[in-house]
Amino acid sequence: MGKYQLDTKSKMAVAKYHEKNKPAIFDKKQQLEKIRAEYLKKKQTDK
């Protein structure tokens, strides 16, 4: 085992910290919809 061992309460705190600070998962479909909506909006204003 490692030099620094955490008890159950500390393990939960660490897991909560990492869960809160992990980056959002990149969603390609959502990104494409956003780009498409911006393009259509721009196309309407150009007319």
ModelCIF file with pLDDT and N, C-alpha, C, O atoms, coordinates in Angstrom:
data_MODEL
#
_entry.id   MODEL 
#
_entity.id                         1 
_entity.type                       polymer 
_entity.pdbx_number_of_molecules   1 
#
_entity_poly.entity_id                      1 
_entity_poly.type                           'polypeptide(L)' 
_entity_poly.nstd_linkage                   no 
_entity_poly.nstd_monomer                   no 
_entity_poly.pdbx_seq_one_letter_code       MGKYQLDTKSKMAVAKYHEKNKPAIFDKKQQLEKIRAEYLKKKQTDK 
_entity_poly.pdbx_seq_one_letter_code_can   MGKYQLDTKSKMAVAKYHEKNKPAIFDKKQQLEKIRAEYLKKKQTDK 
_entity_poly.pdbx_strand_id                 A 
#
loop_
_entity_poly_seq.entity_id 
_entity_poly_seq.num 
_entity_poly_seq.mon_id 
_entity_poly_seq.hetero 
1 1  MET n 
1 2  GLY n 
1 3  LYS n 
1 4  TYR n 
1 5  GLN n 
1 6  LEU n 
1 7  ASP n 
1 8  THR n 
1 9  LYS n 
1 10 SER n 
1 11 LYS n 
1 12 MET n 
1 13 ALA n 
1 14 VAL n 
1 15 ALA n 
1 16 LYS n 
1 17 TYR n 
1 18 HIS n 
1 19 GLU n 
1 20 LYS n 
1 21 ASN n 
1 22 LYS n 
1 23 PRO n 
1 24 ALA n 
1 25 ILE n 
1 26 PHE n 
1 27 ASP n 
1 28 LYS n 
1 29 LYS n 
1 30 GLN n 
1 31 GLN n 
1 32 LEU n 
1 33 GLU n 
1 34 LYS n 
1 35 ILE n 
1 36 ARG n 
1 37 ALA n 
1 38 GLU n 
1 39 TYR n 
1 40 LEU n 
1 41 LYS n 
1 42 LYS n 
1 43 LYS n 
1 44 GLN n 
1 45 THR n 
1 46 ASP n 
1 47 LYS n 
#
_struct_asym.id          A 
_struct_asym.entity_id   1 
#
loop_
_ma_qa_metric.id 
_ma_qa_metric.mode 
_ma_qa_metric.name 
_ma_qa_metric.software_group_id 
_ma_qa_metric.type 
1 global pLDDT . pLDDT 
2 local  pLDDT . pLDDT 
#
_ma_qa_metric_global.metric_id      1 
_ma_qa_metric_global.metric_value   82.30 
_ma_qa_metric_global.model_id       1 
_ma_qa_metric_global.ordinal_id     1 
#
loop_
_ma_qa_metric_local.label_asym_id 
_ma_qa_metric_local.label_comp_id 
_ma_qa_metric_local.label_seq_id 
_ma_qa_metric_local.metric_id 
_ma_qa_metric_local.metric_value 
_ma_qa_metric_local.model_id 
_ma_qa_metric_local.ordinal_id 
A MET 1  2 52.00 1 1  
A GLY 2  2 64.00 1 2  
A LYS 3  2 71.00 1 3  
A TYR 4  2 76.00 1 4  
A GLN 5  2 82.00 1 5  
A LEU 6  2 82.00 1 6  
A ASP 7  2 88.00 1 7  
A THR 8  2 88.00 1 8  
A LYS 9  2 88.00 1 9  
A SER 10 2 88.00 1 10 
A LYS 11 2 89.00 1 11 
A MET 12 2 91.00 1 12 
A ALA 13 2 90.00 1 13 
A VAL 14 2 88.00 1 14 
A ALA 15 2 89.00 1 15 
A LYS 16 2 89.00 1 16 
A TYR 17 2 87.00 1 17 
A HIS 18 2 84.00 1 18 
A GLU 19 2 82.00 1 19 
A LYS 20 2 80.00 1 20 
A ASN 21 2 76.00 1 21 
A LYS 22 2 73.00 1 22 
A PRO 23 2 69.00 1 23 
A ALA 24 2 66.00 1 24 
A ILE 25 2 68.00 1 25 
A PHE 26 2 71.00 1 26 
A ASP 27 2 77.00 1 27 
A LYS 28 2 82.00 1 28 
A LYS 29 2 84.00 1 29 
A GLN 30 2 84.00 1 30 
A GLN 31 2 87.00 1 31 
A LEU 32 2 90.00 1 32 
A GLU 33 2 91.00 1 33 
A LYS 34 2 91.00 1 34 
A ILE 35 2 92.00 1 35 
A ARG 36 2 93.00 1 36 
A ALA 37 2 93.00 1 37 
A GLU 38 2 92.00 1 38 
A TYR 39 2 91.00 1 39 
A LEU 40 2 90.00 1 40 
A LYS 41 2 89.00 1 41 
A LYS 42 2 87.00 1 42 
A LYS 43 2 84.00 1 43 
A GLN 44 2 84.00 1 44 
A THR 45 2 82.00 1 45 
A ASP 46 2 72.00 1 46 
A LYS 47 2 62.00 1 47 
#
loop_
_atom_site.group_PDB 
_atom_site.id 
_atom_site.type_symbol 
_atom_site.label_atom_id 
_atom_site.label_alt_id 
_atom_site.label_comp_id 
_atom_site.label_asym_id 
_atom_site.label_entity_id 
_atom_site.label_seq_id 
_atom_site.pdbx_PDB_ins_code 
_atom_site.Cartn_x 
_atom_site.Cartn_y 
_atom_site.Cartn_z 
_atom_site.occupancy 
_atom_site.B_iso_or_equiv 
_atom_site.pdbx_formal_charge 
_atom_site.auth_seq_id 
_atom_site.auth_comp_id 
_atom_site.auth_asym_id 
_atom_site.auth_atom_id 
_atom_site.pdbx_PDB_model_num 
ATOM 1   N N  . MET A 1 1  ? 0.833   -1.192 0.000   1.00 52.00 ? 1  MET A N  1 
ATOM 2   C CA . MET A 1 1  ? 0.000   0.000  0.000   1.00 52.00 ? 1  MET A CA 1 
ATOM 3   C C  . MET A 1 1  ? 0.872   1.248  0.000   1.00 52.00 ? 1  MET A C  1 
ATOM 4   O O  . MET A 1 1  ? 2.057   1.209  0.334   1.00 52.00 ? 1  MET A O  1 
ATOM 5   N N  . GLY A 1 2  ? 0.253   2.348  -0.383  1.00 64.00 ? 2  GLY A N  1 
ATOM 6   C CA . GLY A 1 2  ? 0.991   3.599  -0.472  1.00 64.00 ? 2  GLY A CA 1 
ATOM 7   C C  . GLY A 1 2  ? 1.248   4.222  0.884   1.00 64.00 ? 2  GLY A C  1 
ATOM 8   O O  . GLY A 1 2  ? 0.710   3.798  1.907   1.00 64.00 ? 2  GLY A O  1 
ATOM 9   N N  . LYS A 1 3  ? 2.072   5.225  0.858   1.00 71.00 ? 3  LYS A N  1 
ATOM 10  C CA . LYS A 1 3  ? 2.435   5.923  2.098   1.00 71.00 ? 3  LYS A CA 1 
ATOM 11  C C  . LYS A 1 3  ? 1.240   6.667  2.679   1.00 71.00 ? 3  LYS A C  1 
ATOM 12  O O  . LYS A 1 3  ? 1.043   6.696  3.894   1.00 71.00 ? 3  LYS A O  1 
ATOM 13  N N  . TYR A 1 4  ? 0.444   7.269  1.796   1.00 76.00 ? 4  TYR A N  1 
ATOM 14  C CA . TYR A 1 4  ? -0.698  8.061  2.243   1.00 76.00 ? 4  TYR A CA 1 
ATOM 15  C C  . TYR A 1 4  ? -1.987  7.299  1.960   1.00 76.00 ? 4  TYR A C  1 
ATOM 16  O O  . TYR A 1 4  ? -2.394  7.178  0.805   1.00 76.00 ? 4  TYR A O  1 
ATOM 17  N N  . GLN A 1 5  ? -2.622  6.792  2.992   1.00 82.00 ? 5  GLN A N  1 
ATOM 18  C CA . GLN A 1 5  ? -3.871  6.065  2.827   1.00 82.00 ? 5  GLN A CA 1 
ATOM 19  C C  . GLN A 1 5  ? -5.019  6.904  3.356   1.00 82.00 ? 5  GLN A C  1 
ATOM 20  O O  . GLN A 1 5  ? -4.936  7.479  4.441   1.00 82.00 ? 5  GLN A O  1 
ATOM 21  N N  . LEU A 1 6  ? -6.084  6.966  2.583   1.00 82.00 ? 6  LEU A N  1 
ATOM 22  C CA . LEU A 1 6  ? -7.239  7.771  2.950   1.00 82.00 ? 6  LEU A CA 1 
ATOM 23  C C  . LEU A 1 6  ? -8.310  6.903  3.595   1.00 82.00 ? 6  LEU A C  1 
ATOM 24  O O  . LEU A 1 6  ? -8.495  5.746  3.218   1.00 82.00 ? 6  LEU A O  1 
ATOM 25  N N  . ASP A 1 7  ? -9.001  7.460  4.554   1.00 88.00 ? 7  ASP A N  1 
ATOM 26  C CA . ASP A 1 7  ? -10.138 6.744  5.113   1.00 88.00 ? 7  ASP A CA 1 
ATOM 27  C C  . ASP A 1 7  ? -11.339 6.944  4.185   1.00 88.00 ? 7  ASP A C  1 
ATOM 28  O O  . ASP A 1 7  ? -11.248 7.676  3.200   1.00 88.00 ? 7  ASP A O  1 
ATOM 29  N N  . THR A 1 8  ? -12.442 6.307  4.492   1.00 88.00 ? 8  THR A N  1 
ATOM 30  C CA . THR A 1 8  ? -13.616 6.325  3.626   1.00 88.00 ? 8  THR A CA 1 
ATOM 31  C C  . THR A 1 8  ? -14.126 7.748  3.388   1.00 88.00 ? 8  THR A C  1 
ATOM 32  O O  . THR A 1 8  ? -14.486 8.103  2.266   1.00 88.00 ? 8  THR A O  1 
ATOM 33  N N  . LYS A 1 9  ? -14.155 8.548  4.436   1.00 88.00 ? 9  LYS A N  1 
ATOM 34  C CA . LYS A 1 9  ? -14.658 9.920  4.323   1.00 88.00 ? 9  LYS A CA 1 
ATOM 35  C C  . LYS A 1 9  ? -13.783 10.737 3.368   1.00 88.00 ? 9  LYS A C  1 
ATOM 36  O O  . LYS A 1 9  ? -14.297 11.495 2.546   1.00 88.00 ? 9  LYS A O  1 
ATOM 37  N N  . SER A 1 10 ? -12.480 10.582 3.476   1.00 88.00 ? 10 SER A N  1 
ATOM 38  C CA . SER A 1 10 ? -11.559 11.315 2.599   1.00 88.00 ? 10 SER A CA 1 
ATOM 39  C C  . SER A 1 10 ? -11.652 10.834 1.160   1.00 88.00 ? 10 SER A C  1 
ATOM 40  O O  . SER A 1 10 ? -11.563 11.637 0.231   1.00 88.00 ? 10 SER A O  1 
ATOM 41  N N  . LYS A 1 11 ? -11.831 9.530  0.968   1.00 89.00 ? 11 LYS A N  1 
ATOM 42  C CA . LYS A 1 11 ? -11.974 8.993  -0.392  1.00 89.00 ? 11 LYS A CA 1 
ATOM 43  C C  . LYS A 1 11 ? -13.203 9.586  -1.072  1.00 89.00 ? 11 LYS A C  1 
ATOM 44  O O  . LYS A 1 11 ? -13.168 9.919  -2.257  1.00 89.00 ? 11 LYS A O  1 
ATOM 45  N N  . MET A 1 12 ? -14.292 9.716  -0.311  1.00 91.00 ? 12 MET A N  1 
ATOM 46  C CA . MET A 1 12 ? -15.510 10.301 -0.874  1.00 91.00 ? 12 MET A CA 1 
ATOM 47  C C  . MET A 1 12 ? -15.285 11.769 -1.240  1.00 91.00 ? 12 MET A C  1 
ATOM 48  O O  . MET A 1 12 ? -15.760 12.235 -2.276  1.00 91.00 ? 12 MET A O  1 
ATOM 49  N N  . ALA A 1 13 ? -14.558 12.494 -0.388  1.00 90.00 ? 13 ALA A N  1 
ATOM 50  C CA . ALA A 1 13 ? -14.276 13.903 -0.655  1.00 90.00 ? 13 ALA A CA 1 
ATOM 51  C C  . ALA A 1 13 ? -13.425 14.061 -1.911  1.00 90.00 ? 13 ALA A C  1 
ATOM 52  O O  . ALA A 1 13 ? -13.674 14.953 -2.721  1.00 90.00 ? 13 ALA A O  1 
ATOM 53  N N  . VAL A 1 14 ? -12.433 13.209 -2.075  1.00 88.00 ? 14 VAL A N  1 
ATOM 54  C CA . VAL A 1 14 ? -11.568 13.261 -3.259  1.00 88.00 ? 14 VAL A CA 1 
ATOM 55  C C  . VAL A 1 14 ? -12.371 12.943 -4.516  1.00 88.00 ? 14 VAL A C  1 
ATOM 56  O O  . VAL A 1 14 ? -12.219 13.623 -5.531  1.00 88.00 ? 14 VAL A O  1 
ATOM 57  N N  . ALA A 1 15 ? -13.221 11.922 -4.462  1.00 89.00 ? 15 ALA A N  1 
ATOM 58  C CA . ALA A 1 15 ? -14.041 11.550 -5.615  1.00 89.00 ? 15 ALA A CA 1 
ATOM 59  C C  . ALA A 1 15 ? -14.971 12.698 -6.002  1.00 89.00 ? 15 ALA A C  1 
ATOM 60  O O  . ALA A 1 15 ? -15.141 12.992 -7.185  1.00 89.00 ? 15 ALA A O  1 
ATOM 61  N N  . LYS A 1 16 ? -15.571 13.347 -5.004  1.00 89.00 ? 16 LYS A N  1 
ATOM 62  C CA . LYS A 1 16 ? -16.469 14.464 -5.251  1.00 89.00 ? 16 LYS A CA 1 
ATOM 63  C C  . LYS A 1 16 ? -15.720 15.633 -5.902  1.00 89.00 ? 16 LYS A C  1 
ATOM 64  O O  . LYS A 1 16 ? -16.229 16.270 -6.824  1.00 89.00 ? 16 LYS A O  1 
ATOM 65  N N  . TYR A 1 17 ? -14.510 15.905 -5.411  1.00 87.00 ? 17 TYR A N  1 
ATOM 66  C CA . TYR A 1 17 ? -13.682 16.981 -5.963  1.00 87.00 ? 17 TYR A CA 1 
ATOM 67  C C  . TYR A 1 17 ? -13.367 16.716 -7.432  1.00 87.00 ? 17 TYR A C  1 
ATOM 68  O O  . TYR A 1 17 ? -13.525 17.603 -8.270  1.00 87.00 ? 17 TYR A O  1 
ATOM 69  N N  . HIS A 1 18 ? -12.925 15.505 -7.747  1.00 84.00 ? 18 HIS A N  1 
ATOM 70  C CA . HIS A 1 18 ? -12.560 15.182 -9.120  1.00 84.00 ? 18 HIS A CA 1 
ATOM 71  C C  . HIS A 1 18 ? -13.780 15.184 -10.037 1.00 84.00 ? 18 HIS A C  1 
ATOM 72  O O  . HIS A 1 18 ? -13.684 15.596 -11.193 1.00 84.00 ? 18 HIS A O  1 
ATOM 73  N N  . GLU A 1 19 ? -14.911 14.734 -9.539  1.00 82.00 ? 19 GLU A N  1 
ATOM 74  C CA . GLU A 1 19 ? -16.127 14.720 -10.339 1.00 82.00 ? 19 GLU A CA 1 
ATOM 75  C C  . GLU A 1 19 ? -16.552 16.144 -10.694 1.00 82.00 ? 19 GLU A C  1 
ATOM 76  O O  . GLU A 1 19 ? -17.004 16.406 -11.808 1.00 82.00 ? 19 GLU A O  1 
ATOM 77  N N  . LYS A 1 20 ? -16.402 17.055 -9.738  1.00 80.00 ? 20 LYS A N  1 
ATOM 78  C CA . LYS A 1 20 ? -16.804 18.447 -9.949  1.00 80.00 ? 20 LYS A CA 1 
ATOM 79  C C  . LYS A 1 20 ? -15.856 19.155 -10.911 1.00 80.00 ? 20 LYS A C  1 
ATOM 80  O O  . LYS A 1 20 ? -16.285 20.030 -11.663 1.00 80.00 ? 20 LYS A O  1 
ATOM 81  N N  . ASN A 1 21 ? -14.572 18.790 -10.899 1.00 76.00 ? 21 ASN A N  1 
ATOM 82  C CA . ASN A 1 21 ? -13.571 19.514 -11.672 1.00 76.00 ? 21 ASN A CA 1 
ATOM 83  C C  . ASN A 1 21 ? -13.180 18.870 -12.992 1.00 76.00 ? 21 ASN A C  1 
ATOM 84  O O  . ASN A 1 21 ? -12.317 19.388 -13.701 1.00 76.00 ? 21 ASN A O  1 
ATOM 85  N N  . LYS A 1 22 ? -13.809 17.738 -13.335 1.00 73.00 ? 22 LYS A N  1 
ATOM 86  C CA . LYS A 1 22 ? -13.453 17.138 -14.621 1.00 73.00 ? 22 LYS A CA 1 
ATOM 87  C C  . LYS A 1 22 ? -14.105 17.946 -15.751 1.00 73.00 ? 22 LYS A C  1 
ATOM 88  O O  . LYS A 1 22 ? -15.209 18.463 -15.582 1.00 73.00 ? 22 LYS A O  1 
ATOM 89  N N  . PRO A 1 23 ? -13.440 18.057 -16.881 1.00 69.00 ? 23 PRO A N  1 
ATOM 90  C CA . PRO A 1 23 ? -14.004 18.846 -17.984 1.00 69.00 ? 23 PRO A CA 1 
ATOM 91  C C  . PRO A 1 23 ? -15.252 18.192 -18.564 1.00 69.00 ? 23 PRO A C  1 
ATOM 92  O O  . PRO A 1 23 ? -15.419 16.974 -18.494 1.00 69.00 ? 23 PRO A O  1 
ATOM 93  N N  . ALA A 1 24 ? -16.102 18.994 -19.120 1.00 66.00 ? 24 ALA A N  1 
ATOM 94  C CA . ALA A 1 24 ? -17.330 18.488 -19.727 1.00 66.00 ? 24 ALA A CA 1 
ATOM 95  C C  . ALA A 1 24 ? -16.971 17.616 -20.933 1.00 66.00 ? 24 ALA A C  1 
ATOM 96  O O  . ALA A 1 24 ? -16.018 17.902 -21.657 1.00 66.00 ? 24 ALA A O  1 
ATOM 97  N N  . ILE A 1 25 ? -17.734 16.572 -21.132 1.00 68.00 ? 25 ILE A N  1 
ATOM 98  C CA . ILE A 1 25 ? -17.504 15.668 -22.258 1.00 68.00 ? 25 ILE A CA 1 
ATOM 99  C C  . ILE A 1 25 ? -17.900 16.394 -23.541 1.00 68.00 ? 25 ILE A C  1 
ATOM 100 O O  . ILE A 1 25 ? -18.981 16.977 -23.620 1.00 68.00 ? 25 ILE A O  1 
ATOM 101 N N  . PHE A 1 26 ? -17.024 16.358 -24.543 1.00 71.00 ? 26 PHE A N  1 
ATOM 102 C CA . PHE A 1 26 ? -17.275 17.040 -25.808 1.00 71.00 ? 26 PHE A CA 1 
ATOM 103 C C  . PHE A 1 26 ? -18.337 16.268 -26.592 1.00 71.00 ? 26 PHE A C  1 
ATOM 104 O O  . PHE A 1 26 ? -18.160 15.091 -26.904 1.00 71.00 ? 26 PHE A O  1 
ATOM 105 N N  . ASP A 1 27 ? -19.428 16.939 -26.902 1.00 77.00 ? 27 ASP A N  1 
ATOM 106 C CA . ASP A 1 27 ? -20.527 16.304 -27.623 1.00 77.00 ? 27 ASP A CA 1 
ATOM 107 C C  . ASP A 1 27 ? -20.533 16.829 -29.057 1.00 77.00 ? 27 ASP A C  1 
ATOM 108 O O  . ASP A 1 27 ? -20.893 17.980 -29.305 1.00 77.00 ? 27 ASP A O  1 
ATOM 109 N N  . LYS A 1 28 ? -20.134 15.981 -29.990 1.00 82.00 ? 28 LYS A N  1 
ATOM 110 C CA . LYS A 1 28 ? -19.993 16.392 -31.379 1.00 82.00 ? 28 LYS A CA 1 
ATOM 111 C C  . LYS A 1 28 ? -21.334 16.758 -32.009 1.00 82.00 ? 28 LYS A C  1 
ATOM 112 O O  . LYS A 1 28 ? -21.418 17.740 -32.746 1.00 82.00 ? 28 LYS A O  1 
ATOM 113 N N  . LYS A 1 29 ? -22.382 15.985 -31.731 1.00 84.00 ? 29 LYS A N  1 
ATOM 114 C CA . LYS A 1 29 ? -23.696 16.277 -32.304 1.00 84.00 ? 29 LYS A CA 1 
ATOM 115 C C  . LYS A 1 29 ? -24.204 17.631 -31.832 1.00 84.00 ? 29 LYS A C  1 
ATOM 116 O O  . LYS A 1 29 ? -24.735 18.411 -32.623 1.00 84.00 ? 29 LYS A O  1 
ATOM 117 N N  . GLN A 1 30 ? -24.042 17.909 -30.547 1.00 84.00 ? 30 GLN A N  1 
ATOM 118 C CA . GLN A 1 30 ? -24.495 19.180 -30.002 1.00 84.00 ? 30 GLN A CA 1 
ATOM 119 C C  . GLN A 1 30 ? -23.713 20.329 -30.629 1.00 84.00 ? 30 GLN A C  1 
ATOM 120 O O  . GLN A 1 30 ? -24.288 21.372 -30.940 1.00 84.00 ? 30 GLN A O  1 
ATOM 121 N N  . GLN A 1 31 ? -22.416 20.149 -30.817 1.00 87.00 ? 31 GLN A N  1 
ATOM 122 C CA . GLN A 1 31 ? -21.575 21.175 -31.433 1.00 87.00 ? 31 GLN A CA 1 
ATOM 123 C C  . GLN A 1 31 ? -22.013 21.439 -32.872 1.00 87.00 ? 31 GLN A C  1 
ATOM 124 O O  . GLN A 1 31 ? -22.078 22.594 -33.291 1.00 87.00 ? 31 GLN A O  1 
ATOM 125 N N  . LEU A 1 32 ? -22.313 20.386 -33.632 1.00 90.00 ? 32 LEU A N  1 
ATOM 126 C CA . LEU A 1 32 ? -22.755 20.544 -35.012 1.00 90.00 ? 32 LEU A CA 1 
ATOM 127 C C  . LEU A 1 32 ? -24.087 21.285 -35.081 1.00 90.00 ? 32 LEU A C  1 
ATOM 128 O O  . LEU A 1 32 ? -24.278 22.133 -35.952 1.00 90.00 ? 32 LEU A O  1 
ATOM 129 N N  . GLU A 1 33 ? -25.006 20.973 -34.173 1.00 91.00 ? 33 GLU A N  1 
ATOM 130 C CA . GLU A 1 33 ? -26.300 21.667 -34.138 1.00 91.00 ? 33 GLU A CA 1 
ATOM 131 C C  . GLU A 1 33 ? -26.106 23.154 -33.856 1.00 91.00 ? 33 GLU A C  1 
ATOM 132 O O  . GLU A 1 33 ? -26.779 23.998 -34.448 1.00 91.00 ? 33 GLU A O  1 
ATOM 133 N N  . LYS A 1 34 ? -25.194 23.464 -32.962 1.00 91.00 ? 34 LYS A N  1 
ATOM 134 C CA . LYS A 1 34 ? -24.918 24.859 -32.619 1.00 91.00 ? 34 LYS A CA 1 
ATOM 135 C C  . LYS A 1 34 ? -24.364 25.606 -33.834 1.00 91.00 ? 34 LYS A C  1 
ATOM 136 O O  . LYS A 1 34 ? -24.801 26.717 -34.135 1.00 91.00 ? 34 LYS A O  1 
ATOM 137 N N  . ILE A 1 35 ? -23.408 24.999 -34.527 1.00 92.00 ? 35 ILE A N  1 
ATOM 138 C CA . ILE A 1 35 ? -22.815 25.621 -35.714 1.00 92.00 ? 35 ILE A CA 1 
ATOM 139 C C  . ILE A 1 35 ? -23.868 25.791 -36.798 1.00 92.00 ? 35 ILE A C  1 
ATOM 140 O O  . ILE A 1 35 ? -23.915 26.825 -37.464 1.00 92.00 ? 35 ILE A O  1 
ATOM 141 N N  . ARG A 1 36 ? -24.708 24.787 -36.976 1.00 93.00 ? 36 ARG A N  1 
ATOM 142 C CA . ARG A 1 36 ? -25.761 24.831 -37.998 1.00 93.00 ? 36 ARG A CA 1 
ATOM 143 C C  . ARG A 1 36 ? -26.752 25.958 -37.706 1.00 93.00 ? 36 ARG A C  1 
ATOM 144 O O  . ARG A 1 36 ? -27.153 26.686 -38.613 1.00 93.00 ? 36 ARG A O  1 
ATOM 145 N N  . ALA A 1 37 ? -27.144 26.099 -36.442 1.00 93.00 ? 37 ALA A N  1 
ATOM 146 C CA . ALA A 1 37 ? -28.081 27.152 -36.070 1.00 93.00 ? 37 ALA A CA 1 
ATOM 147 C C  . ALA A 1 37 ? -27.482 28.532 -36.318 1.00 93.00 ? 37 ALA A C  1 
ATOM 148 O O  . ALA A 1 37 ? -28.174 29.429 -36.801 1.00 93.00 ? 37 ALA A O  1 
ATOM 149 N N  . GLU A 1 38 ? -26.203 28.712 -35.992 1.00 92.00 ? 38 GLU A N  1 
ATOM 150 C CA . GLU A 1 38 ? -25.535 29.994 -36.233 1.00 92.00 ? 38 GLU A CA 1 
ATOM 151 C C  . GLU A 1 38 ? -25.466 30.284 -37.722 1.00 92.00 ? 38 GLU A C  1 
ATOM 152 O O  . GLU A 1 38 ? -25.679 31.419 -38.147 1.00 92.00 ? 38 GLU A O  1 
ATOM 153 N N  . TYR A 1 39 ? -25.167 29.256 -38.522 1.00 91.00 ? 39 TYR A N  1 
ATOM 154 C CA . TYR A 1 39 ? -25.074 29.429 -39.970 1.00 91.00 ? 39 TYR A CA 1 
ATOM 155 C C  . TYR A 1 39 ? -26.421 29.842 -40.556 1.00 91.00 ? 39 TYR A C  1 
ATOM 156 O O  . TYR A 1 39 ? -26.495 30.759 -41.374 1.00 91.00 ? 39 TYR A O  1 
ATOM 157 N N  . LEU A 1 40 ? -27.488 29.158 -40.132 1.00 90.00 ? 40 LEU A N  1 
ATOM 158 C CA . LEU A 1 40 ? -28.814 29.481 -40.655 1.00 90.00 ? 40 LEU A CA 1 
ATOM 159 C C  . LEU A 1 40 ? -29.246 30.889 -40.248 1.00 90.00 ? 40 LEU A C  1 
ATOM 160 O O  . LEU A 1 40 ? -29.867 31.603 -41.036 1.00 90.00 ? 40 LEU A O  1 
ATOM 161 N N  . LYS A 1 41 ? -28.924 31.277 -39.046 1.00 89.00 ? 41 LYS A N  1 
ATOM 162 C CA . LYS A 1 41 ? -29.260 32.631 -38.563 1.00 89.00 ? 41 LYS A CA 1 
ATOM 163 C C  . LYS A 1 41 ? -28.516 33.677 -39.392 1.00 89.00 ? 41 LYS A C  1 
ATOM 164 O O  . LYS A 1 41 ? -29.088 34.697 -39.778 1.00 89.00 ? 41 LYS A O  1 
ATOM 165 N N  . LYS A 1 42 ? -27.244 33.417 -39.659 1.00 87.00 ? 42 LYS A N  1 
ATOM 166 C CA . LYS A 1 42 ? -26.436 34.337 -40.457 1.00 87.00 ? 42 LYS A CA 1 
ATOM 167 C C  . LYS A 1 42 ? -26.957 34.416 -41.892 1.00 87.00 ? 42 LYS A C  1 
ATOM 168 O O  . LYS A 1 42 ? -26.987 35.492 -42.490 1.00 87.00 ? 42 LYS A O  1 
ATOM 169 N N  . LYS A 1 43 ? -27.366 33.270 -42.437 1.00 84.00 ? 43 LYS A N  1 
ATOM 170 C CA . LYS A 1 43 ? -27.873 33.217 -43.802 1.00 84.00 ? 43 LYS A CA 1 
ATOM 171 C C  . LYS A 1 43 ? -29.159 34.022 -43.924 1.00 84.00 ? 43 LYS A C  1 
ATOM 172 O O  . LYS A 1 43 ? -29.373 34.682 -44.941 1.00 84.00 ? 43 LYS A O  1 
ATOM 173 N N  . GLN A 1 44 ? -30.029 33.981 -42.900 1.00 84.00 ? 44 GLN A N  1 
ATOM 174 C CA . GLN A 1 44 ? -31.278 34.730 -42.931 1.00 84.00 ? 44 GLN A CA 1 
ATOM 175 C C  . GLN A 1 44 ? -31.010 36.228 -42.871 1.00 84.00 ? 44 GLN A C  1 
ATOM 176 O O  . GLN A 1 44 ? -31.716 37.002 -43.518 1.00 84.00 ? 44 GLN A O  1 
ATOM 177 N N  . THR A 1 45 ? -30.019 36.648 -42.119 1.00 82.00 ? 45 THR A N  1 
ATOM 178 C CA . THR A 1 45 ? -29.734 38.084 -41.989 1.00 82.00 ? 45 THR A CA 1 
ATOM 179 C C  . THR A 1 45 ? -29.063 38.635 -43.237 1.00 82.00 ? 45 THR A C  1 
ATOM 180 O O  . THR A 1 45 ? -29.141 39.834 -43.507 1.00 82.00 ? 45 THR A O  1 
ATOM 181 N N  . ASP A 1 46 ? -28.399 37.765 -44.004 1.00 72.00 ? 46 ASP A N  1 
ATOM 182 C CA . ASP A 1 46 ? -27.733 38.217 -45.236 1.00 72.00 ? 46 ASP A CA 1 
ATOM 183 C C  . ASP A 1 46 ? -28.729 38.527 -46.344 1.00 72.00 ? 46 ASP A C  1 
ATOM 184 O O  . ASP A 1 46 ? -28.420 39.317 -47.237 1.00 72.00 ? 46 ASP A O  1 
ATOM 185 N N  . LYS A 1 47 ? -29.900 37.934 -46.313 1.00 62.00 ? 47 LYS A N  1 
ATOM 186 C CA . LYS A 1 47 ? -30.862 38.111 -47.397 1.00 62.00 ? 47 LYS A CA 1 
ATOM 187 C C  . LYS A 1 47 ? -31.439 39.509 -47.416 1.00 62.00 ? 47 LYS A C  1 
ATOM 188 O O  . LYS A 1 47 ? -32.268 39.824 -48.270 1.00 62.00 ? 47 LYS A O  1 
#
